[in-house]
Amino acid sequence: MSSNSFLNSPLVTSYLSGLKHKNTEDASSLCSLLTRKVSQSTNIRLGNELENILNLYATGHILAEDLRPKKVKKGEHQLDWLRRFTNAIVYGEFKSNINLDTEKRKSTIEKVIAVGDNLVKVYPTENIQPFLVCLRYLRNDDIPPLMAKSYEKVKLIGVAEFFEDVLEHPMDEFKNYSTYSAFLMTIVDQLEPVA
């Protein structure tokens, strides 16, 4: 009985030699700014921890009332950022990666619009400013135009612009991508220390 192996087949070896390594790192993802590879769970946690840090910092350093509900009721949206300033109520939906599939992109846009509309009903005399804050990019101009166009129904803004222009609180970590990357690596090194 002869031995059969896929790897002995000229058709299969030719096919295999034609395969290219697929780079799974998405350039539009927050993890693309990291200077070393980390686990997928750390990539996911990075976005969540960055949101927590931004909110924690705001609590101690930005004069604005946090309006996020303590508990989210069933059927309600969890709000990443909701603060009342003297001249406006600012809602920010944070996204680490805006390169989403059609359904996720649609639901993200619908959430920002729905929360903004609901805030107008709850606070009819207030200036409501809803934003989709892209944590991967510092400025709106950095976002690839085709990607930005797919979010034209909402106000899309980079994280540096959000702090500088909306909150009027520029941060050293958002000066450029080098300082931002170093800041992100500080978080990553806590989540997944180098062995």
GROMACS elastic network, one bead per residue, 0.5 to 0.9 nm:
[ bonds ]
;  ai    aj funct       b0    kb
    4     7     6  0.87426   500
    4     8     6  0.75127   500
    4     9     6  0.86423   500
    5     8     6  0.53063   500
    5     9     6  0.69472   500
    6     9     6  0.54439   500
    6    10     6  0.87458   500
    6    11     6  0.88234   500
    6    12     6  0.62710   500
    6    13     6  0.79186   500
    7    10     6  0.78041   500
    7    12     6  0.63903   500
    7    13     6  0.59650   500
    8    11     6  0.87814   500
    8    12     6  0.76905   500
    8    13     6  0.72216   500
    9    12     6  0.52814   500
    9    13     6  0.61981   500
    9    14     6  0.84745   500
   10    13     6  0.51546   500
   10    14     6  0.58857   500
   10    15     6  0.84173   500
   11    14     6  0.52593   500
   11    15     6  0.62028   500
   11    16     6  0.86940   500
   12    16     6  0.60591   500
   12    17     6  0.85439   500
   13    16     6  0.50020   500
   13    17     6  0.60578   500
   13    18     6  0.86147   500
   14    17     6  0.52338   500
   14    18     6  0.64665   500
   15    18     6  0.52448   500
   15    19     6  0.67332   500
   16    19     6  0.53077   500
   16    20     6  0.86999   500
   17    20     6  0.80394   500
   19    22     6  0.87737   500
   21    24     6  0.89886   500
   22    25     6  0.88470   500
   23    26     6  0.77946   500
   25    28     6  0.86637   500
   25    29     6  0.75587   500
   25    31     6  0.76614   500
   25    32     6  0.64685   500
   26    29     6  0.53162   500
   26    30     6  0.85817   500
   26    31     6  0.80280   500
   26    32     6  0.65449   500
   26    97     6  0.86804   500
   26    99     6  0.83862   500
   27    30     6  0.80274   500
   27    31     6  0.82256   500
   27    32     6  0.54013   500
   27    33     6  0.82737   500
   28    31     6  0.85431   500
   28    32     6  0.70387   500
   28    96     6  0.85758   500
   28    97     6  0.59693   500
   28    98     6  0.71026   500
   28    99     6  0.63413   500
   28   136     6  0.66082   500
   28   137     6  0.81052   500
   28   143     6  0.82816   500
   28   144     6  0.86028   500
   29    32     6  0.55318   500
   29    33     6  0.78732   500
   29    96     6  0.61698   500
   29    98     6  0.75673   500
   29    99     6  0.75628   500
   29   135     6  0.86648   500
   29   136     6  0.59294   500
   29   137     6  0.89649   500
   30    33     6  0.58712   500
   30    34     6  0.77494   500
   30    43     6  0.79903   500
   30    46     6  0.82860   500
   30    47     6  0.74283   500
   30    95     6  0.89962   500
   30    96     6  0.53123   500
   30    97     6  0.62187   500
   30   135     6  0.66638   500
   30   137     6  0.80185   500
   30   184     6  0.88592   500
   31    34     6  0.53641   500
   31    35     6  0.88633   500
   31    37     6  0.85662   500
   31    38     6  0.85422   500
   31    43     6  0.59530   500
   31    44     6  0.87562   500
   31    46     6  0.80132   500
   31    47     6  0.87624   500
   31    96     6  0.83924   500
   31    97     6  0.89495   500
   31   136     6  0.81133   500
   31   184     6  0.87539   500
   32    35     6  0.81509   500
   32   136     6  0.83196   500
   33   136     6  0.78343   500
   33   177     6  0.77434   500
   33   178     6  0.86897   500
   33   180     6  0.81131   500
   33   181     6  0.54874   500
   33   182     6  0.89386   500
   33   184     6  0.78297   500
   33   185     6  0.87332   500
   34    37     6  0.72617   500
   34    38     6  0.85114   500
   34   181     6  0.59962   500
   34   182     6  0.80951   500
   34   184     6  0.69316   500
   34   185     6  0.62545   500
   34   188     6  0.83951   500
   35   181     6  0.74610   500
   35   182     6  0.83921   500
   35   185     6  0.72540   500
   36   185     6  0.85146   500
   38    41     6  0.82611   500
   38    42     6  0.62555   500
   38    43     6  0.67761   500
   38   188     6  0.81135   500
   38   192     6  0.73014   500
   39    42     6  0.52093   500
   39    43     6  0.63937   500
   39    44     6  0.88128   500
   39   192     6  0.81823   500
   40    44     6  0.62900   500
   40    45     6  0.85955   500
   41    44     6  0.51087   500
   41    45     6  0.60877   500
   41    46     6  0.85088   500
   42    46     6  0.58867   500
   42    47     6  0.89021   500
   42   188     6  0.71802   500
   42   191     6  0.65266   500
   42   192     6  0.68434   500
   43    46     6  0.51827   500
   43    47     6  0.70639   500
   43   188     6  0.83433   500
   44    47     6  0.58319   500
   44    48     6  0.69146   500
   44    49     6  0.89728   500
   44    96     6  0.87846   500
   45    48     6  0.50733   500
   45    49     6  0.59367   500
   45    50     6  0.83744   500
   45   188     6  0.88731   500
   45   191     6  0.79730   500
   46    49     6  0.51883   500
   46    50     6  0.59849   500
   46    51     6  0.86053   500
   46    96     6  0.86630   500
   46   184     6  0.78238   500
   46   187     6  0.71179   500
   46   188     6  0.66790   500
   46   191     6  0.79406   500
   47    50     6  0.51366   500
   47    51     6  0.63091   500
   47    52     6  0.87408   500
   47    94     6  0.86447   500
   47    95     6  0.76627   500
   47    96     6  0.55883   500
   47    97     6  0.89625   500
   47   135     6  0.78954   500
   48    51     6  0.51993   500
   48    52     6  0.63559   500
   48    53     6  0.87684   500
   48    96     6  0.86378   500
   49    53     6  0.61146   500
   49    54     6  0.86006   500
   49   187     6  0.77949   500
   50    53     6  0.50260   500
   50    54     6  0.61580   500
   50    55     6  0.86065   500
   50   135     6  0.85505   500
   50   184     6  0.80653   500
   50   187     6  0.78855   500
   51    54     6  0.51992   500
   51    55     6  0.62525   500
   51    56     6  0.85375   500
   51    80     6  0.72068   500
   51    81     6  0.85646   500
   51    94     6  0.71469   500
   51   135     6  0.88638   500
   52    55     6  0.52160   500
   52    56     6  0.59688   500
   52    57     6  0.84916   500
   52    80     6  0.88030   500
   53    57     6  0.59502   500
   53    58     6  0.84312   500
   54    57     6  0.52442   500
   54    58     6  0.61789   500
   54    59     6  0.86979   500
   54    81     6  0.89877   500
   55    58     6  0.50491   500
   55    59     6  0.61780   500
   55    60     6  0.88874   500
   55    66     6  0.89998   500
   55    80     6  0.82795   500
   55    81     6  0.71362   500
   56    59     6  0.51611   500
   56    60     6  0.66702   500
   56    61     6  0.87130   500
   57    60     6  0.54188   500
   57    61     6  0.59187   500
   57    62     6  0.76194   500
   58    61     6  0.51525   500
   58    63     6  0.78085   500
   58    64     6  0.79647   500
   58    66     6  0.88531   500
   59    62     6  0.63063   500
   59    63     6  0.78929   500
   59    64     6  0.78464   500
   59    65     6  0.82536   500
   59    66     6  0.74647   500
   60    63     6  0.82037   500
   62    65     6  0.88873   500
   62   167     6  0.80031   500
   62   169     6  0.76972   500
   63    84     6  0.88860   500
   63    85     6  0.71859   500
   63    86     6  0.89432   500
   64    83     6  0.57747   500
   64    84     6  0.53239   500
   64    86     6  0.76818   500
   65    82     6  0.83730   500
   65    83     6  0.52422   500
   65    85     6  0.67865   500
   66    69     6  0.86433   500
   66    81     6  0.80110   500
   66    82     6  0.60106   500
   66    84     6  0.66118   500
   67    70     6  0.88617   500
   67    81     6  0.83674   500
   67    82     6  0.53644   500
   67    83     6  0.53367   500
   67    84     6  0.68093   500
   67    89     6  0.88228   500
   68    71     6  0.85779   500
   68    72     6  0.89385   500
   68    78     6  0.82815   500
   68    79     6  0.62960   500
   68    80     6  0.79326   500
   68    81     6  0.70192   500
   68    82     6  0.54875   500
   68    83     6  0.74467   500
   69    72     6  0.63173   500
   69    78     6  0.83646   500
   69    79     6  0.80724   500
   71    78     6  0.87313   500
   72    75     6  0.83355   500
   72    76     6  0.62053   500
   72    77     6  0.71001   500
   72    78     6  0.61354   500
   72    79     6  0.87240   500
   73    76     6  0.55056   500
   73    77     6  0.82140   500
   73    78     6  0.88319   500
   74    77     6  0.84456   500
   77   111     6  0.75492   500
   77   115     6  0.76694   500
   79    82     6  0.66754   500
   79    91     6  0.78052   500
   79    92     6  0.77452   500
   79    93     6  0.68952   500
   79   115     6  0.85060   500
   80    91     6  0.78658   500
   80    92     6  0.62611   500
   80    93     6  0.54610   500
   80    94     6  0.62275   500
   81    90     6  0.75556   500
   81    91     6  0.54447   500
   81    93     6  0.64742   500
   81    94     6  0.77590   500
   82    89     6  0.70725   500
   82    90     6  0.56495   500
   82    92     6  0.64844   500
   82    93     6  0.89061   500
   83    88     6  0.84352   500
   83    89     6  0.56757   500
   83    90     6  0.54248   500
   83    91     6  0.67370   500
   83    92     6  0.89292   500
   84    87     6  0.79441   500
   84    88     6  0.60199   500
   84    90     6  0.63690   500
   84    91     6  0.89279   500
   85    88     6  0.51888   500
   85    89     6  0.59292   500
   85    90     6  0.75755   500
   85   167     6  0.87781   500
   86    89     6  0.82600   500
   87   126     6  0.78049   500
   87   127     6  0.68125   500
   88   126     6  0.61671   500
   88   128     6  0.58471   500
   88   129     6  0.68789   500
   89   119     6  0.84811   500
   89   123     6  0.87394   500
   89   126     6  0.67946   500
   89   127     6  0.61165   500
   89   129     6  0.61013   500
   89   130     6  0.83089   500
   90   127     6  0.84526   500
   90   128     6  0.61855   500
   90   130     6  0.59300   500
   90   131     6  0.76967   500
   90   166     6  0.81785   500
   90   167     6  0.86753   500
   91   112     6  0.83691   500
   91   115     6  0.80910   500
   91   116     6  0.74122   500
   91   119     6  0.88711   500
   91   128     6  0.76837   500
   91   129     6  0.61098   500
   91   131     6  0.60735   500
   91   132     6  0.84786   500
   92   112     6  0.81870   500
   92   129     6  0.83731   500
   92   130     6  0.59332   500
   92   132     6  0.57702   500
   92   133     6  0.60504   500
   92   162     6  0.86741   500
   93   108     6  0.84647   500
   93   111     6  0.85758   500
   93   112     6  0.67644   500
   93   130     6  0.79060   500
   93   131     6  0.62192   500
   93   133     6  0.57686   500
   93   134     6  0.83929   500
   94   131     6  0.85117   500
   94   132     6  0.61750   500
   94   134     6  0.60601   500
   94   135     6  0.65376   500
   94   159     6  0.87255   500
   95    98     6  0.62325   500
   95   132     6  0.73265   500
   95   133     6  0.62107   500
   95   134     6  0.50987   500
   95   135     6  0.58033   500
   95   136     6  0.78473   500
   96   133     6  0.86003   500
   96   134     6  0.60661   500
   96   136     6  0.55307   500
   96   137     6  0.88556   500
   97   100     6  0.71881   500
   97   134     6  0.68496   500
   97   135     6  0.72307   500
   97   136     6  0.62859   500
   98   105     6  0.75099   500
   98   134     6  0.67458   500
   98   135     6  0.89075   500
   98   136     6  0.82969   500
   98   147     6  0.76889   500
   98   148     6  0.87940   500
   98   151     6  0.89815   500
   99   105     6  0.79629   500
   99   147     6  0.69504   500
  100   103     6  0.79069   500
  100   104     6  0.58121   500
  100   105     6  0.53279   500
  100   106     6  0.89539   500
  101   104     6  0.54969   500
  101   105     6  0.59886   500
  101   106     6  0.84816   500
  102   105     6  0.52023   500
  102   106     6  0.60314   500
  102   107     6  0.86461   500
  103   106     6  0.50541   500
  103   107     6  0.61578   500
  103   108     6  0.85585   500
  104   107     6  0.51054   500
  104   108     6  0.60493   500
  104   109     6  0.85786   500
  105   108     6  0.51024   500
  105   109     6  0.62039   500
  105   110     6  0.85442   500
  105   150     6  0.82651   500
  105   151     6  0.79781   500
  106   109     6  0.52154   500
  106   110     6  0.60814   500
  106   111     6  0.85611   500
  106   151     6  0.88521   500
  107   111     6  0.59963   500
  107   112     6  0.86751   500
  108   111     6  0.51012   500
  108   112     6  0.63721   500
  108   113     6  0.87028   500
  108   132     6  0.85482   500
  109   112     6  0.52984   500
  109   113     6  0.62532   500
  109   114     6  0.85217   500
  109   132     6  0.81948   500
  109   151     6  0.70063   500
  109   153     6  0.71702   500
  109   154     6  0.65872   500
  110   113     6  0.51367   500
  110   114     6  0.58550   500
  110   115     6  0.84215   500
  111   114     6  0.50433   500
  111   115     6  0.59361   500
  111   116     6  0.83230   500
  112   115     6  0.53452   500
  112   116     6  0.60674   500
  112   117     6  0.85755   500
  112   130     6  0.66314   500
  112   131     6  0.70984   500
  112   132     6  0.69201   500
  112   154     6  0.71470   500
  113   116     6  0.50941   500
  113   117     6  0.60516   500
  113   118     6  0.85271   500
  113   130     6  0.76967   500
  113   153     6  0.82612   500
  113   154     6  0.70707   500
  114   117     6  0.50758   500
  114   118     6  0.60397   500
  114   119     6  0.85302   500
  115   118     6  0.50414   500
  115   119     6  0.60927   500
  115   120     6  0.86564   500
  115   130     6  0.78455   500
  116   119     6  0.51413   500
  116   120     6  0.63690   500
  116   121     6  0.88832   500
  116   128     6  0.69155   500
  116   129     6  0.73358   500
  116   130     6  0.55680   500
  116   131     6  0.88181   500
  117   120     6  0.51613   500
  117   121     6  0.65523   500
  117   122     6  0.88733   500
  117   128     6  0.88349   500
  118   121     6  0.50989   500
  118   122     6  0.62290   500
  118   123     6  0.84668   500
  119   123     6  0.57001   500
  119   124     6  0.76795   500
  119   126     6  0.88099   500
  119   128     6  0.68766   500
  120   123     6  0.51857   500
  120   125     6  0.79135   500
  120   126     6  0.73914   500
  120   127     6  0.81551   500
  120   128     6  0.64390   500
  121   124     6  0.53685   500
  123   126     6  0.54682   500
  123   127     6  0.83682   500
  123   128     6  0.80712   500
  124   127     6  0.82362   500
  124   128     6  0.87658   500
  129   155     6  0.88144   500
  130   154     6  0.78941   500
  130   155     6  0.70465   500
  131   154     6  0.68551   500
  131   155     6  0.50890   500
  131   156     6  0.59988   500
  131   157     6  0.68283   500
  131   162     6  0.85511   500
  132   151     6  0.88073   500
  132   154     6  0.68903   500
  132   155     6  0.60578   500
  132   157     6  0.62374   500
  132   158     6  0.85149   500
  133   136     6  0.89700   500
  133   137     6  0.88691   500
  133   155     6  0.84523   500
  133   156     6  0.60836   500
  133   157     6  0.50682   500
  133   158     6  0.56769   500
  133   159     6  0.59332   500
  133   161     6  0.89851   500
  133   162     6  0.70250   500
  134   137     6  0.58843   500
  134   138     6  0.78623   500
  134   139     6  0.86552   500
  134   140     6  0.85080   500
  134   143     6  0.87382   500
  134   156     6  0.71500   500
  134   157     6  0.61332   500
  134   158     6  0.50413   500
  134   159     6  0.59787   500
  135   138     6  0.72071   500
  135   157     6  0.89097   500
  135   158     6  0.64124   500
  135   159     6  0.52639   500
  135   160     6  0.86278   500
  136   143     6  0.87925   500
  136   158     6  0.74823   500
  136   159     6  0.75995   500
  137   140     6  0.71550   500
  137   141     6  0.87481   500
  137   142     6  0.61476   500
  137   143     6  0.63840   500
  137   157     6  0.83247   500
  137   158     6  0.50697   500
  137   159     6  0.64352   500
  137   160     6  0.79165   500
  137   177     6  0.85819   500
  138   141     6  0.85693   500
  138   142     6  0.69668   500
  138   143     6  0.86332   500
  138   157     6  0.81973   500
  138   159     6  0.50068   500
  138   161     6  0.66270   500
  138   162     6  0.86792   500
  138   174     6  0.66168   500
  138   175     6  0.83666   500
  138   176     6  0.75490   500
  138   177     6  0.75718   500
  138   180     6  0.84944   500
  139   142     6  0.53878   500
  139   143     6  0.71832   500
  139   157     6  0.64426   500
  139   159     6  0.66994   500
  139   160     6  0.60677   500
  139   161     6  0.56489   500
  139   162     6  0.85030   500
  140   143     6  0.54696   500
  140   144     6  0.87756   500
  140   148     6  0.80757   500
  140   156     6  0.69327   500
  140   157     6  0.50833   500
  140   158     6  0.50654   500
  140   159     6  0.87333   500
  140   161     6  0.75808   500
  141   144     6  0.77529   500
  141   145     6  0.81379   500
  141   157     6  0.88826   500
  141   158     6  0.83483   500
  142   145     6  0.84825   500
  142   158     6  0.80093   500
  143   146     6  0.84954   500
  143   147     6  0.68987   500
  143   148     6  0.61418   500
  143   157     6  0.88621   500
  143   158     6  0.79787   500
  144   147     6  0.53701   500
  144   148     6  0.61785   500
  144   149     6  0.86648   500
  145   149     6  0.59806   500
  145   150     6  0.87256   500
  146   149     6  0.51230   500
  146   150     6  0.66083   500
  147   150     6  0.53838   500
  147   151     6  0.71636   500
  148   151     6  0.54163   500
  148   152     6  0.66791   500
  148   156     6  0.72935   500
  149   152     6  0.51549   500
  149   153     6  0.87322   500
  150   153     6  0.80538   500
  151   154     6  0.58721   500
  151   155     6  0.77265   500
  151   156     6  0.68287   500
  152   155     6  0.70670   500
  152   156     6  0.76115   500
  153   156     6  0.88616   500
  157   160     6  0.84066   500
  157   161     6  0.64207   500
  157   162     6  0.63999   500
  158   161     6  0.53572   500
  158   162     6  0.62029   500
  158   163     6  0.89243   500
  159   163     6  0.64608   500
  159   164     6  0.86301   500
  159   174     6  0.76646   500
  160   163     6  0.53049   500
  160   164     6  0.59760   500
  160   165     6  0.81706   500
  160   170     6  0.71682   500
  160   171     6  0.74801   500
  160   173     6  0.86487   500
  160   174     6  0.52801   500
  160   175     6  0.75822   500
  160   176     6  0.89220   500
  161   165     6  0.52512   500
  161   166     6  0.69409   500
  161   167     6  0.86643   500
  161   168     6  0.89791   500
  161   170     6  0.82707   500
  161   174     6  0.88763   500
  162   165     6  0.57378   500
  162   166     6  0.50573   500
  162   167     6  0.63376   500
  162   168     6  0.82141   500
  162   169     6  0.87382   500
  162   170     6  0.87996   500
  163   166     6  0.58959   500
  163   168     6  0.59835   500
  163   169     6  0.52120   500
  163   170     6  0.54527   500
  163   171     6  0.70749   500
  163   174     6  0.87279   500
  164   167     6  0.59606   500
  164   169     6  0.50832   500
  164   171     6  0.75127   500
  165   168     6  0.51614   500
  165   169     6  0.76794   500
  165   170     6  0.80402   500
  166   169     6  0.81072   500
  167   170     6  0.80712   500
  170   173     6  0.88251   500
  170   174     6  0.75639   500
  170   175     6  0.83562   500
  171   174     6  0.55319   500
  171   175     6  0.70555   500
  172   175     6  0.54488   500
  172   176     6  0.85862   500
  172   179     6  0.74359   500
  172   180     6  0.84301   500
  173   176     6  0.74323   500
  173   177     6  0.85099   500
  173   178     6  0.86229   500
  173   179     6  0.51232   500
  173   181     6  0.83310   500
  173   182     6  0.79807   500
  173   183     6  0.61829   500
  174   177     6  0.71437   500
  174   178     6  0.88153   500
  174   179     6  0.65134   500
  174   180     6  0.53542   500
  174   183     6  0.88444   500
  175   178     6  0.82291   500
  175   179     6  0.64738   500
  175   180     6  0.72810   500
  176   179     6  0.56003   500
  176   180     6  0.62068   500
  176   181     6  0.85882   500
  177   181     6  0.57915   500
  177   182     6  0.84196   500
  178   181     6  0.51693   500
  178   182     6  0.62563   500
  178   183     6  0.86902   500
  179   182     6  0.50984   500
  179   183     6  0.62276   500
  179   184     6  0.86887   500
  180   183     6  0.50699   500
  180   184     6  0.62170   500
  180   185     6  0.85978   500
  181   184     6  0.50252   500
  181   185     6  0.60874   500
  181   186     6  0.86379   500
  182   185     6  0.50244   500
  182   186     6  0.63066   500
  182   187     6  0.89117   500
  183   186     6  0.51417   500
  183   187     6  0.67313   500
  183   188     6  0.88572   500
  184   187     6  0.52035   500
  184   188     6  0.62270   500
  184   189     6  0.86329   500
  185   189     6  0.58683   500
  185   190     6  0.85429   500
  186   189     6  0.52561   500
  186   190     6  0.66607   500
  186   191     6  0.89717   500
  187   190     6  0.53460   500
  187   191     6  0.64596   500
  187   192     6  0.87316   500
  188   192     6  0.57911   500
  188   193     6  0.73818   500
  189   192     6  0.52427   500
  189   194     6  0.68212   500
  190   193     6  0.57731   500
  192   195     6  0.87169   500
